[in-house]
């Protein structure tokens, strides 16, 4: 059994909108529009989309906060709303700026209270806390009241609080929002280590695509409540025309632009001393070998494709298709 299963998952809201100067009428808004998805144990899944795409709504249905309209969801084999109490013992949740820590208590006391809330044996709790203390550098502010912590420190505390009861699934909604560079690196490093251990399934929603690139092996993109891509980041680049680039610095400009099979020349820079090629079917080694026979190479650089540009292109194509799914799973 998959650890997360969604079948025809849908969520509709009824809102009131103006229909004249004094009159309002009810209108149904679809936030999630029939998602079918399975997530296996130990996967690190990036779940992204533009504002209003349905990301947070999906997570709220998976954690038992919202009831699906039609459709069904199961997490750890449990129905999120009907079995919410049992599910809470098996999942961890970090929702952006919403805190599960006690504002006026030292961080250490919040962790101890959560041990009793989740009924975690002292030995297990101590071992997990020791691991988090080491990976997230918690010791310097364990005895500081939560209200006095910086945003980065508090987020490290939130991650620890979500993991102290040993959840099978960790849901993260914008875990690095507003963090400085150092704090982001600490959080990403911790989550990467958690993923390598393979004990916890990770579902991450974020607008920071660097989080996805560094952490997630599988990427699901939704738009208008529908899945428009499900696969690897490499598959996303391949589908939407993104390519790795090879930038070659030459000692002297060539008399004519070179032609290399499988690596079309994109542009010539620096008065002909810098050439930029796109890798289609050729490898970096083949490009270097081809150029070495034509000119003296000063330097070679490989530029990875920009995922933000690719995702933006995907959204544009989805909008042009009228919101229809433009790709399935690879």
Protein Blocks (a to p, Z undefined) as FASTA:
>chain_A
ZZbdcehiacdddddddebjkbccdddddfbgoiaddddehiacdddddehilpmmmmmm
mnomaccfeddddeehiafklmmmmmmmmcccdehjbcfbdfkbcfklmmmmmmmmnopa
fklmmmmmmmmmmmnopmlmmmgcfklpcfklmmmmmmmmmmmnopabdcdehklgoiaf
klmmmmmmmmmmmmmnomaccddddfblklmmmmpmbdcddeehiafbdcdfklmmmmno
pacddddddfbdcfbdcddehiacfbdcehhiaccdddfkbcfklmmmmmmmmmccfbdc
dddddfklmmmmmmmmmmmnnopafbdcZZ
